[in-house]
Amino acid sequence: VNVQPGGDSQLTPYAGGSVSANWVSEDAPKGALLGLEYMGGVYYKLEPKGALSLHLEVRYGYVRTQEHQATGRFGVALTL
């Protein structure tokens, strides 16, 4: 699930998350493990009605009994 407000704003924040079932092998517990991921980010349009925007996102993931993970992304988006 990802929630992002619409409109013509130059700065558009968004937030989301997911739930998953993860199967791992070897020394890990048997069966499916709960996985959670949260994310938040922002689009920034260089011009209010322009097609080019900058995109910054941070994601935090967790699978029970496994290492936690945080990732970040930065990019450029072009709306067609």
FENLIN-V950387 format. One record per backbone hydrogen bond with DSSP energy under -1.0 kcal/mol. NH is the residue of the N-H (numbers start at 1). CO is the residue of the C=O. Records with the same first field share a line. If there is no record, write none. Layout:
NH=CO ; CO
This chain:
3=15
12=43
14=41
15=3
16=39
17=1
18=37
20=35
22=33
28=25
33=22
35=20
36=62
37=18
38=60
39=16
40=58
41=14
42=56
43=12
44=54
45=10
46=52
50=47
53=77
54=44
55=75
56=42
57=73
58=40
59=71
60=38
61=69
62=36
64=34
66=63
69=61
71=59
73=57
75=55
77=53
79=51
